[in-house]
Amino acid sequence: MSKRANGEGSIDQRADGMWRARVYVLNPEGNKVRRPVYGKTREAVAEKLVELQSLTQRHIPAAPVKHTVRSFGEEWIRRLRDDEKRKPATVANYEWILKQYVYDVVGKVRLTSLTPNHVRKVMTTTAARRRTRKDGQTGEPLSARTVQLTRAVLRALLAEAQRDELIHRNVAALVKGPTVTRDEVQPWTAQEVDTFLKVAGEHRLGALFSVGVALGMRKGELLALRWADVDLTNRTLRVRSTLQRLGNGEGIVKGLPKSSRSRRTIPLPQKSVATLVKHQATQRGERAAAGDGWRELDFVFTTQDGNHVEPRYVNTLFDSLQKRAGVRRIRFHDLRHTCASMLLGQGVAPRTVMEVLGHAQMSITTDLYSHVMPTTLREAADAMDTVLGI
């Protein structure tokens, strides 16, 4: 056993040739515990020893952490579920991403052993995966956006571990995320909207699509809408909840809208008032036909027995109606984009469009729809010419 140098602390060499240092450090509870560190050379161990002594002097816990990425991730998800401010859909998405893309790669790695290279491996492994199609065949590679979200969730997990003083740095924050190119929104034209709504109007849920495109509401907002939130006399509609189907067998969950600005009151166009009046009459007939089998949940858009509408069914129905109408196929969420582009095309101020859609920030509106705003910008230039007398 070799003697330690002055000020090095307790350092010795084991029989297998490895060097070991032992030093008292703080655990998260503030108690001192003895921690060993190992290295191939005396200098390497001495360096680790000095680092641990520095942490202790600054009252930063440095006791060994037994948590792996998976064990702490599972604890973190439990905490999020108990947090009333967290939306169930957000927590479910976090958990799904961890199980799908993170745990298989670094789940067994201790939190304190995680390095930037581990994070890069998670990202490259995710990027190399391919989607599984409905027919079971291998589809396209996952998008850069999926890789970006995976890194973001891992970064949030490690930020919580850092707040718990289990780790001293967030290695996911040290790794640059992928470059995500946002596809330009290709909404329907007014003619395409008109063609589609004529066909959709023949279906009992046609009003859902009509109101959706007129007000730019999200699918979950439409499915959670109650008659108590609709004032047909004063022509207003309140958005205050959302309905979503979560994975992992959690089923349909009602929650708050995406942000505080998403909880909004929207003036109803006269066309939407007429559509809802007709839809309400149809629903009264369905209620009478169902008799005791009707579930009185006050939803505006329901099944024929008054229950909530399955979100996945809305997507299936939307695809079917588009095909029948012979219009260009878009996603349901693109009805929201269509609403925004039509409003901006009519000269409605971006700030007003932001309020209608319930965007959290003005930049979201301008970034998404800058390509349909040249007319508005030209009007600003013309107005300046008028002011300057040109």
Secondary structure, 3 states (H helix, E strand, C coil): CCCCCCCCCEEEECCCCCEEEEEEEECCCCCEEEEEEEECCHHHHHHHHHHHHHHHHCCCCCCCCCCEHHHHHHHHHHHHHHCCCCCHHHHHHHHHHHHHHHHHHHCCCEHHHCCHHHHHHHHHHHHHCEEECCCCCEEEECCHHHHHHHHHHHHHHHHHHHHCCCCCCCHHHHCCCCCCCCCCCCCCCHHHHHHHHHHHCCCCCHHHHHHHHHHCCCHHHHHHCEHHHEECCCCEEEECCEEEEECCCCEEEEECCCCHHHCEEEECCHHHHHHHHHHHHHHHHHHHHHHHHCCCCCECCECCCCCECCHHHHHHHHHHHHHHHCCCCCCCCHHHHHHHHHHHHCCCCHHHHHHHHCCCCHHHHHHHHHHHCHHHHHHHHHHHHHHHCC
